[in-house]
């Protein structure tokens, strides 16, 4: 019976979702999300249009810009199958030490000049030791003192004391992605658990920092597991949800994977907005090679934030192209708050 509804009444499914999200202001149920995910491909544009309406209704038209810096690259002890920074794999990315503070400040200056409101220091580590934590705290303090930027950090797993120290140092937001669904995580990582990641996410929130926690799509997970991700993020209630798309990296176990088709990426951008209507939904790694000329459509499918410039080990496009895209779409750049 459910399949008949999906195939014969897609407009009814979309109408009911619109009523729930825009009129009743309630979250969609797991069953409603599952039905929407099964809509035939010719209805993806309508799904995207609804997601854009929900984004504007809940979060406004502004788009937030963030720059990231790989402050400590490569040599990570963890075995994340997608990551070229893992020491377990023979990838072209080699281990480098924590950048000099002058290099960090130069990157922060460049980020501020682009009109960004957030600057994130990213480290390829399981979690910080005392020395690394001290360097992070020093860098955070100097960037905050010199630039009008919210400073974010991504440095792996944290214990409670470390989370408290980062919050006290002025870290505005901490990034720790769940990456994939709990049920699929053991196929991607074996050196730590999905539950380890969630515990760090909870510690971040308990110390008053904003939580940034997102996903990497296209690693072989099923549609059902993508719905699972949405529901698990709903439970975590992050402020910011980056959407990454797998860019298969040489030397990693997932180099054999094909890139997600662009139209499928649009469908799932919309689904994450419809399932998480109040979050800042951020374009992140892999968008350029996955969406190509459809990047602007992603902004009309629920996205309301961008990482601009280069990513951790891959090149992004010129930030001027992103700023032109936003201007063409009449979407102002600004600092936004999620409705959570």
C-alpha positions, 0 to 999 in steps of 0.5 A: 500500500505504501509503495502505491502512495509513493508512486501514484501520489508524490504531490500528496506526500510533498503536500503533507510534508509542507503542511507538517513543516511550514504550517504545523511546525513539527518534525517529520516522522521517520516514516514520512522521511522514508517515503520522501526519500523514495520519491521518483527522480522526476520529483527531486526538484519539487523536494528541493523546492520544499527544502528551500522554503523550509530553510528560509522559513526557519533560518532566513536567506543569509548564508554563513561562510567559513574558512578551515585550516589543516593545522596539523596534517597527516599521520593520524593513528585512526583507520577511517577508510575514507581518509588520506591522512590516516597513517594506516594507508599509503596515500600521498599525504605525509605527516607534518607537525602543527603549523607555526603560529604565523602560518595560522594567523596568515590563514585567519587573515585571509579567511577574514578578508573573504567575508567569513564569520568563522575560522576552523582549526583542524588537526588530524589526530585521534585526540589532543595531548597536553602539548597539542592542546596548549598549541590550540589554545595559544592559536585560538587566543591570538586569532580571537584577539586580532580578527572578528572571527568565531574560532572553531576547532576540530581535534578528534576525541575529547575528555571532559577536562579537555572540552572544558579547557577549550571552552574556557579558551574561547572556542566558539564551536567544536566540530566532530562529525558522526560521519555515517550511521551507527549501523554502518560505522564499523564498516568505515572505522575500527580504531574507535566507535561511533559511541566514542564520537557521540560522547565527545559531541555531548561533552562539547555541548555540556561545556557551552560550545556550539556543536558542529557534527556532520556526515560524509555521504557516498561511502556505500551506505544505504538510503535507510542508513542515510535516514538513520543519520538524520534521526541520530543527528536529530537526537544530538541536536548540533548547531551546524551540520556539514554535508560532505560528499566522498571524494575517493582518495588514492591509497585509501580503502574507499578509492574504489568508490564512485562519486555520488551522482549529482542528482542524488546529492541534491535529493539528500541535501533536501532530505537533510534539510527536511529532516533537520529543519532548524540547523545550519546546513553547510556545504563541505568537502566534495561538493565541487566534484560531486555537484559540478554545475549544480552547486547553485541548486544545492543552495536552493535545496536547503544549504545555508552555509559554505566552507570556502577555499581549500579543504584539508587535503583537496583543493576547493574552488576560488572563493570569489566563485562562491561569492559570485554564486551567492550574489547571483542568487540574491543570498546575503552573506551573514552570521546566522544562528540555527533555530535549535 
